[in-house]
Amino acid sequence: MSATAFWFLLTGASAALTHMGVFALVQHLYPEVWPEAANALGFVIAFAVSFAGHRWLSFKGTSTPIQQSLQRFAVTAVAGFVCNEVIFMVLTRHYGWFGLLALFLALVVASAQTFVLSRFWAFQR
């Protein structure tokens, strides 16, 4: 496994655990909050974990300036979140899946999209 793939998986797992932890905490403490809103809050907080890890670990050899990487990664992350939220909503609202299980699957699917956009655009070498 390449160093990029190793750090991408470790950073992604850390961000996903942060995302899922925030989601679970919000749903536990504030059950009246819509699951989609708890998912969005988890995304916002996990974004910082994800950007820092990818910028300084996964794609540390990038020549892209930090501001440009941040802007590009924001677009990449929002695209991943849209994918995540659509899958999450279909699984929870249409199929009645439990929130954390739906979120886990949505994060797995969105991570592939995020890797491709991060590697070849946001943190271009």
LINMODA-V38090 format. One record per backbone hydrogen bond with DSSP energy under -0.5 kcal/mol. CO is the residue of the C=O (numbers start at 0). NH is the residue of the N-H. Records with the same first field share a line. If there is no record, write none. Layout:
CO=NH ; NH
//
This chain:
1=5
2=6
3=7
4=8
5=9
6=10
7=11
8=12
9=13
10=14
11=15
12=16
13=17
14=18
15=19
16=20
17=21
18=22
19=23
20=24
21=25
22=26
23=27
24=28
25=29
29=32
33=36 ; 37
34=38
35=39
36=40
37=41
38=42
39=43
40=44
41=45
42=46
43=47
44=47 ; 48
45=49
46=50
47=51
48=52
49=53
50=54
51=55
52=56 ; 57
53=58
56=59
58=61
64=68
65=69
66=70
67=71
68=72
69=73
70=74
71=75
72=76
73=77
74=78
75=79
76=80
77=81
78=82
79=83
80=84
81=85
82=86
83=87
84=88
85=89
86=90
87=91
88=92 ; 93
89=93 ; 94
90=96
97=101
98=102
99=103
100=104
101=105
102=106
103=107
104=108
105=109
106=110
107=111
108=111 ; 112
109=113
110=114
111=115
112=116
113=117
114=118
115=119
116=120 ; 121
117=122
120=123
123=62 ; 63
//
